[in-house]
């Protein structure tokens, strides 16, 4: 077993080293091309293809790196979802990197369970691998939620800033660009990107709709709907933004009161969910022969599956009860 682990670790290190070396070489080659263009170094021009026409200045993403992962994502139609998730989280990861991280965590958790856990059952080891595979996804989801919370905290103040800027005589698009200098991330970067897209020729309504896609919050949808409606029908946009900022702040106050009232229910749901898992882990270490019935026997498998299913259903019911949308 020890020799197998050493061989596995050696192969893994060699693979990671080769990947790092090749990616660094490709990045340096791209950097040399950019420097050559900036410095206007002489370069032999390639012959155009028979189809003719100039080369595209903006090309799609190169999928040569991580080809297997990209094919896997396309086959299960997960590529677009992972791209949107990474973009909403503000991480400059490629989807292939996400897949590789999940596979690496799966292998690491599986080998850890195979070596250190006292229960020599393949199903338990695979379950540990699945839990490890979910860690990168949970990390991205947590970063996304944290980023959205920070955006929500800054959003009412940014609406009031837009209203004051428009009362001072600035155009709406110029006010969007001024937010980048006055506020922090992630709000500053999102509004700066919206301004750049509009400044480069994209219509304002499409730029705002792309903002709503990157930040799918209810408050942002209210803001975009108000701006587009005012653009079509007219009205005092500064006054609308002030009232919208007031409504959003009142929603925050009400949400805080609801979270304080429902805190006991959330803690109860977490405790009732974690107690059975903790008891199961303790039994695996204290009396493995007693727990082996749930893994070796077919009836035990059905009982364990039914217990896990009922536990998940109970947690979802408690979460549904204590989750009140405002």
N, C-alpha and C positions, 0 to 999 in steps of 0.2 A: 504494500500500500504506500509506504514512504517513497519508494522509487517511482511509483506511478505519479504521485503528487509532484515530485521533483521534475519529472519529464513534462508533466502538464504545465508547471510554472515556467519551465525553460521555453517551451513552445509558445506560451502566451507572451513572455517577455520579448522573444525574437519577433513575433508578429507585431507587437506594439512598436518595437524599435524600427522595423521596416516601414510600417505605416507612417511613423513620425518623420523618418528620413525622406520618404517619397513626397509627403505633403510639404515639407520644408523646401525641397528642391523645386516643386511646382510653384510654390509661393514666390521663391526667389526669381524663377523664370518670368512670372507675371510682373514682378516688380521691375525687372530689367526692361521688359517691353514698355511699361509705363514711363520709365526714365528716358528710353529712347524716343518716345513720342514727345515728351516735354522738351527735351534738348534738341529735337529735330535732327537726329542722327540719320545719315543716309541709310536707306533700307531697300532691299530689292522687293519690288511689288509683285505680289502673286497674280497669276493669270486668273481672270474672272472665269466663272463657269459658263458652260454653254447656254444656260438659262439667261445670263446677262443680268445687269442691274447692280447697283452699288451694294456694298456689304452693310449689314444692319449695325447701327451704332449701339443699340440696346439689345442684348441677346438674352435668351432664357438661361436659367441656371444650368450649369454643367453638371450632369449626373454621372460623370465617369468615376467619381469617387463614391464608394459605397453603392456599387451597381446592384449588388444582391439585395441590400436593404431597401433600395428604391423600388426594385421590382416587387419585393414582398409587400411594401406599402401600397403600391398601385394595384396589386392583385386583390387585396382586401379593402380597397377604396378608403384607405386611412391617410393618404398623403396630404390631402387638403386639410383634414382635421388637425393633423399634427403641425402643419405649417401655421394654421391660424392660432393654435394653442401656444406655440413658441413666440409668434409675433405679439400676441396679447400679453404674454409674460415678459416681453421686453428682452428676451434672450436671443443672442445672435448664434444660435445653434442651427445646424442643418438637420433635417429629418433623419438622415442616415446616422448622425451622431447620437440621436435619441435612441434609435434602434440598437446601435452598438452598445450603448450604456445599459440598456435593458438586458441584452444578452449577456454582457459581462457580469452584471449583478446576479442574473439567474445562475450562471456557472459558479460564481463565488459562493452564493448561499447554498447551492446544492452540494458543493464539495465540503463546505463547513458542516452542514448537517450530516453528511456521510462520514466525516471523520470524528466529529466531536459529540454528536448526539448519541445517547445510549440505546436508541431504538433503531434496530437495523431493518427498517421497512422502507421500501422504495417510495410508497405513497407519501409518507411523511417527508422524505427528502425532496420529492417533487413539490410538495406543498411549500416547503421552505424556499425552494427555488422560485416559485411563483410569487411568494411574498417579496423576495429580493428583487425580482423583475419589476415589481410595482413601485419600488422606491424612487427611481428617476421620474416616473410619471407623477407621483405624489409630490415630489420636489418642485416640478414645473407648475403643477396646479397651485401649490402653496405660494410660490413666487408670484403667480398670476393674481391670486386673491389679495396678496399684500400690496401689489401694485395698484389694483383697482381701489382698495381702501384708501390708499394715499391720494389717488386721483379724486375720489369722492370728497376727501377732506379739503382739497384746494379748489374744487370746482365752484362752489357758491361765491367765493371771493373773486374768482376769475370772471364770473358773470357780472358782478358789480364793477369790476375794473373795465370790462367791455362797455358797460353802460356809461361810466364816467368818461371814457375815452371818446365815445361817440357824441356825448354832449359837448365835449371840448372841440368837436369839429373834425375828428379823424374818421376816415372811412372804416367800414366793418373789416375789410381785409387787412388794412394797416393795423387795426386794433388787435387782430389775431397775431400778427407778427410781434407786436409789443409785449404780448403775454410771455413770449420766449425769454425776454430780458428781465421780466419782473417776478416770475414765479419759478418754482423748483420742478424737478422731474418727479413723476412722469408727465405731468400736465404740460410743462413747457415744451417738451419734445413732441408731443402729439399735436399741439396747436401749431408748432413751427412746421411740422411736416404737412399739415393741412394748408398752411399759408404757401409753402413752397409748391405744392401741387397746383394750387389755384394760380400762383404767380407764373408757373410754367405753361399755363394754357388750359388746365382742366377747369371745367365749369364749377362754380361755387357749390351747386347742389350735389354734384358728384363727389367733390372733395369732402363735403360734410358727410355724405353717405359712407365714404370710406373710413372716416373718423368713427362713425357709429359701428362699423364692422370691427375696427381694431379695439374699440372700447365699448362693448355691448352692455352698457349700463342704462337703466331706465331714465336717469337724470339727463344723460347725454341725448337720448332719444327725444325727451321733452324739449331740450335746447334746440336741436336740429329741426324739429317740427315747427317750433315757434319762429325760427329764422326763415325757413322756407315758406311758411304761411304769410309772414310779413312781406317777404319778397314778392309774393303773388298778389296779395290784397292791399298792401300798404299798412301804415300805422306807425306808432312810436315804438321802435324796437328797443330803445334804451329803457323805457318804462316797462316793457314786457320782460326784459332781462332782470330788472330789479325785482319784479314780482316773482319771477321764477326762482331767483336766488332766495327770496324769503320762503317760498314754498319748500324748497329743498332743505333749508335749515330747520323748518318745522318738522319735516319728515325725519331728519336726524334725531331731533329731540324725542319724537314719539317712538322711533326705533330703539333708542337707548332705554326708555322706560319699559318697553316690551321685553328687551333682553334682560333687564334686571328682574322683571317679574318671572320670566320663564327660565331663569338660571337654575333653579332647583330641579326642574324637569329635565334639563339637559344633563346635569350631573347625575341624576338618577338613571338616565338612559345609558350613560357611559359606564357607570358602576355595574349595572345589570348585564352589560355586554362583556365587560372585562373579567368579571368574577368567574364565569364558567371556563374561559380560556386559561386563567391563572390556575384554577383547580386542575385542569387537564394537564398542564405542564408540570405541576407538582407531582401528580400521579405517575407521569412518565418517569420521573426520577426516583420516587419513593417505592412504587410497586409496579414495575413495567409488566409483569405477568398478568396482573389484574386488568390493565388497560389494553393488553394485546388482543383481548376478545373483540374489541371494536375494529380491529384491523385485519385479523386473521380469519375470523368467522364471517360468513356471508350475512347472517342476521345482524351481527354487530356493525357491519358496513352500512346496512340500511338504517340502523338506529343512529349511528353517528351522522349520516347524511340528513336524516330527519331532524336531529338536534341542531345541526348547523343551519338548516333552512329555517326552522322556527326561531332560532336566535336572530338571524338576519331580519326576518319578518317583524319580530318584536322591536328591534332597533329602529327599523324604518317607520313603524307605527308611532313610536315615541317621538322620533324626529319630526314626523308630520304634525303631531299634536303641538309641539313646542315651537315650530317654525310658523311665524305669522308674518305675512308679507304686508308691507306698508306702502 
